[in-house]
Amino acid sequence: MTTALFIGRFQPFHRGHYNAVQTALDTYDELILGIGSAETHHEPDNPLTFGERKRIVQNCFPGMRIEGFQDRDSNEEWTDTVEERVEFDVIISGNPLVRKLLGNCGYAVEDPDYLQPDRYSGTAIRQRIVNGEDWQSCVPDCSLELLEEYGFEGRLRDIAAEES
């Protein structure tokens, strides 16, 4: 049985993430989703809380096992935490540092099967919101309904205004 761990921040969970999760579910016997920077929220690059991100993923993929991983003081401490909490064979991540750290521990490393990564990226979506452009089409309905409930657009604009 092959277990994959897909680690990302999911700020927000978008169509690229959705496609990558679907592909991984079709490829591996088990998929665990790891939400990184779990302690960080209400910041320009990390506007959503861990609980909000977890609820969105569960809304899109009911029954999905989801683990939160906080940033640590050292890469070694972070890697140890991941290995202590989750048993897995393959790491899926678009983050080069995550790929390097866990790849160096001997895990197989895979790229997420993102759909149109230039369009569907958290950075691009957050920038679209700040610029007043369409962003809703970049997230699946299962994500959008909760993002609207959380007031994501207004929150992100408020955070951006505080930063400037």
ChimeraX attribute file (.defattr): number of C-alpha atoms within 10 A of each C-alpha:
attribute: neighborCount
match mode: 1-to-1
recipient: residues
	/A:1	7
	/A:2	11
	/A:3	19
	/A:4	25
	/A:5	26
	/A:6	25
	/A:7	23
	/A:8	21
	/A:9	22
	/A:10	21
	/A:11	22
	/A:12	26
	/A:13	25
	/A:14	27
	/A:15	22
	/A:16	23
	/A:17	25
	/A:18	21
	/A:19	17
	/A:20	19
	/A:21	23
	/A:22	14
	/A:23	14
	/A:24	22
	/A:25	15
	/A:26	11
	/A:27	13
	/A:28	15
	/A:29	11
	/A:30	16
	/A:31	24
	/A:32	22
	/A:33	19
	/A:34	23
	/A:35	23
	/A:36	19
	/A:37	18
	/A:38	20
	/A:39	14
	/A:40	16
	/A:41	15
	/A:42	13
	/A:43	16
	/A:44	21
	/A:45	18
	/A:46	21
	/A:47	21
	/A:48	24
	/A:49	17
	/A:50	24
	/A:51	12
	/A:52	17
	/A:53	24
	/A:54	22
	/A:55	16
	/A:56	21
	/A:57	25
	/A:58	16
	/A:59	16
	/A:60	16
	/A:61	14
	/A:62	10
	/A:63	9
	/A:64	15
	/A:65	15
	/A:66	19
	/A:67	19
	/A:68	21
	/A:69	21
	/A:70	16
	/A:71	15
	/A:72	12
	/A:73	8
	/A:74	9
	/A:75	13
	/A:76	11
	/A:77	11
	/A:78	17
	/A:79	16
	/A:80	13
	/A:81	15
	/A:82	19
	/A:83	12
	/A:84	9
	/A:85	11
	/A:86	14
	/A:87	12
	/A:88	19
	/A:89	15
	/A:90	20
	/A:91	23
	/A:92	27
	/A:93	21
	/A:94	16
	/A:95	13
	/A:96	9
	/A:97	11
	/A:98	20
	/A:99	20
	/A:100	12
	/A:101	15
	/A:102	19
	/A:103	15
	/A:104	11
	/A:105	12
	/A:106	10
	/A:107	17
	/A:108	15
	/A:109	19
	/A:110	17
	/A:111	14
	/A:112	22
	/A:113	19
	/A:114	19
	/A:115	16
	/A:116	11
	/A:117	14
	/A:118	11
	/A:119	15
	/A:120	20
	/A:121	23
	/A:122	23
	/A:123	15
	/A:124	15
	/A:125	22
	/A:126	24
	/A:127	18
	/A:128	15
	/A:129	18
	/A:130	19
	/A:131	11
	/A:132	11
	/A:133	11
	/A:134	10
	/A:135	20
	/A:136	18
	/A:137	12
	/A:138	20
	/A:139	22
	/A:140	17
	/A:141	15
	/A:142	17
	/A:143	23
	/A:144	20
	/A:145	14
	/A:146	16
	/A:147	20
	/A:148	12
	/A:149	8
	/A:150	13
	/A:151	10
	/A:152	18
	/A:153	18
	/A:154	13
	/A:155	16
	/A:156	22
	/A:157	18
	/A:158	15
	/A:159	16
	/A:160	18
	/A:161	11
	/A:162	10
	/A:163	9
	/A:164	5
